Amino acid sequence: MEFTQSVDTGLAMLNTTLSATEATKGPIFLDVSAIYLTFLLIVLACGLSFHIQLGLEFQLLIASLRAVVQLTILGFLLVPIFKVNQIYVVLPYCVLMLMIAAKEASDRPAYRYKGMYWDCLASVTAASLPIMAYSVWLIFQLDPFWDARYFIPVLGMLLGNSVTSVSVSLSRSLEEFAEAHDRIEFMLSKGADRWEAVKPVIRRAVKMGLTPLINQLSVIGIVAIPGMMTGQILGGTPPLQAARYQLVILFLIAGCGSISSYIVLILSLHKMIDSHLNLRWEFLKKTKKGQGATPLLAHWLEILCLGTARLLSRLLCIGKHRSPDSDNALRRPLL
């Protein structure tokens, strides 16, 4: 009887061990060929765009190459940061993330004014830093608080969504300042203060900035599995724990997006309407076609993408002979 109980106990422990091993099984390793195979879908989309004459094939190709270069650089850059994991390395990188996010948010609207970059920087900083402090000390309880494995990814998700909210809200409000300024000037002439004159504009702008997030919250878990939860499940995290992480991140994103949109609109309001209650819509300038992140891509894409293309080709063609014609093709300018 004792022997039978011992065998049953041993089998139960073995089954538990096997189940835990299966649950914590690591992700499937992907080599560079997986990128090439999935890039064929981009080529297919470009062909579809060319067939129906959308004119988006070049933009789609450039955006895809930009994603390859940026994510490759990010992967190599995060390795030493995660390895060192010191505050003098993590915080400067976070400051760089804030500056790039503000630059991207200020370059997207169709109109711009002097000092708009600093307003965007102030809004994303004022919204993201308190929320990061709230999540680091009360939710994740990091020790140390600058733990790069959590701090950088969470801040990146907050900034990525805040850029969208800020740029959409700011774009809508500046368009109304520039194209519907007669109504605002009429309300100011009738004795309305700043807030009374632009309150409908602010409400519509914030609503438009938060609409994508509301739509995402509405369909999440039913229509689509979000990216963070998918990544954690593929990495071996139990689905329930991955769902909790995803909910926490979504709620943080919602708070950060709404606060940053409201702050940037208030700051822009004080630039558009001066202390004498005059609407200075003439300060608005059309965003030039050469501004934004895409021209920066044209500046360094020829250098970085050429090196990336050669690296990927060598990884896929290890041991194979390359003809001189292929080298000449790689030396041709991309743009």
Secondary structure, DSSP 8 states (H G I E B T S, - for coil): -HHHHHHHHHHHHHHHHHHHHHHT-------HHHHHHHHHHHHHHHHHHHHTT-S-HHHHHHHHHHHHHHHHHHHHHHHHHHHH--HHHHHHHHHHHHHHHHHHHHHSSSEE-TTHHHHHHHHHHHHHHHHHHHIIIIII--SSTT-HHHHHHHHHHHHHHHHHHHHHHHHHHHHHHHHSHHHHHHHHHTT--HHHHHHHHHHHHHHHHHHHHHHHHHHBTTTB--HHHHHHHHTT--HHHHHHHHHHHHHHHHHHHHHHHHHHHHHHHHHHB-TT--B-GGG-EE--TT-SHHHHHHHHHHHHHHHHHHHHHHHHTTT----HHHHHHHHS---
